[in-house]
Amino acid sequence: MHLVGFAGVFASVLTNTEQNIYWGITIISGVGLLSLEALSNLVWFVQVRALAIYVKLTLLAGVFFFDEYAWHCLVAIIIISGIISHAPSSVRYYSIIHGRKITSLNDTKG
């Protein structure tokens, strides 16, 4: 659902049309995915994969505030998504607070 929604958002930007249903699908499915990921393991908030989400959300906000750069923001989101989803676990699970790979709260001790 999330990819379908994002594809619709991208298409609406490219064609300069209003497609609010795709924004809704993207936002609702994105919040759902984020909630599942974050609440299953609270250490998620300090991992590189969360940092990627923070950057992507900032770029998505840029679509609203800087119409002339909407296409660039959306392409950057796709690139970041591809890099993070295919990165090894040592990159995705790297904690920016702990300075090493952390996969659970139990890993934060020691």
C-alpha positions as CSV (number, residue, x, y, z in Angstrom):
1,M,0.0,0.0,0.0
2,H,2.8,2.4,0.9
3,L,4.6,2.0,-2.4
4,V,1.3,2.4,-4.3
5,G,0.5,5.6,-2.4
6,F,4.0,7.0,-3.0
7,A,3.8,6.1,-6.7
8,G,0.6,8.1,-6.9
9,V,2.1,11.0,-5.1
10,F,5.0,11.0,-7.4
11,A,2.7,10.8,-10.5
12,S,0.6,13.7,-9.2
13,V,3.7,15.8,-8.8
14,L,5.0,14.9,-12.3
15,T,1.6,15.7,-13.9
16,N,0.9,18.7,-11.7
17,T,-2.5,17.3,-10.6
18,E,-4.2,17.0,-7.2
19,Q,-4.4,13.4,-6.1
20,N,-5.1,13.7,-2.3
21,I,-6.1,10.0,-2.1
22,Y,-2.5,9.1,-2.8
23,W,-1.2,11.4,-0.1
24,G,-3.7,9.9,2.3
25,I,-2.6,6.3,1.5
26,T,1.1,7.3,1.7
27,I,0.7,9.0,5.1
28,I,-1.6,6.5,6.7
29,S,0.5,3.5,5.6
30,G,3.7,5.2,6.4
31,V,2.5,6.0,10.0
32,G,1.5,2.4,10.3
33,L,4.8,1.0,9.1
34,L,6.7,3.5,11.3
35,S,4.6,2.5,14.3
36,L,5.2,-1.2,13.8
37,E,8.9,-0.8,13.4
38,A,9.5,1.7,16.2
39,L,7.2,0.2,18.8
40,S,8.5,-3.3,18.3
41,N,12.0,-2.1,19.4
42,L,12.5,1.3,20.9
43,V,16.2,1.4,20.0
44,W,14.9,2.0,16.4
45,F,14.7,5.8,17.2
46,V,18.6,6.1,17.3
47,Q,19.5,3.7,14.5
48,V,20.5,4.8,11.0
49,R,17.3,3.4,9.6
50,A,15.3,5.9,11.7
51,L,17.7,8.7,10.7
52,A,16.8,7.9,7.1
53,I,13.1,8.2,7.9
54,Y,13.8,11.6,9.6
55,V,15.5,12.8,6.4
56,K,12.8,11.4,4.2
57,L,10.1,13.2,6.3
58,T,12.0,16.4,6.0
59,L,12.2,16.0,2.2
60,L,8.5,15.2,2.1
61,A,7.7,18.4,3.9
62,G,9.9,20.1,1.3
63,V,7.4,19.0,-1.4
64,F,4.8,21.2,0.2
65,F,7.0,24.2,0.9
66,F,9.1,24.2,-2.3
67,D,7.0,23.2,-5.2
68,E,9.8,23.8,-7.7
69,Y,11.9,21.2,-5.9
70,A,9.1,18.6,-5.4
71,W,10.5,16.3,-8.1
72,H,14.0,16.5,-6.6
73,C,12.7,15.7,-3.1
74,L,10.7,12.7,-4.2
75,V,13.7,11.3,-6.2
76,A,15.9,11.8,-3.2
77,I,13.3,9.9,-1.0
78,I,13.4,7.0,-3.5
79,I,17.2,6.9,-3.5
80,I,17.5,7.0,0.3
81,S,14.9,4.2,0.6
82,G,16.7,2.0,-1.9
83,I,20.1,2.5,-0.2
84,I,18.8,1.9,3.3
85,S,16.6,-1.1,2.4
86,H,19.6,-2.8,0.7
87,A,22.3,-1.8,3.1
88,P,23.8,-4.5,5.3
89,S,22.4,-4.8,8.9
90,S,25.7,-3.3,10.2
91,V,24.6,-0.1,8.5
92,R,20.8,-0.1,9.1
93,Y,21.1,-1.1,12.8
94,Y,24.0,1.2,13.6
95,S,23.2,3.4,16.6
96,I,24.2,7.0,16.2
97,I,24.2,7.3,20.0
98,H,26.1,4.1,20.9
99,G,28.5,4.2,18.0
100,R,28.0,0.5,17.1
101,K,25.4,-1.9,15.8
102,I,22.5,-2.3,18.2
103,T,19.6,-4.6,17.5
104,S,17.8,-4.5,20.8
105,L,17.7,-2.7,24.1
106,N,19.6,-5.6,25.6
107,D,22.6,-4.7,23.3
108,T,22.8,-1.2,24.8
109,K,24.4,-2.5,28.0
110,G,28.1,-2.9,28.0
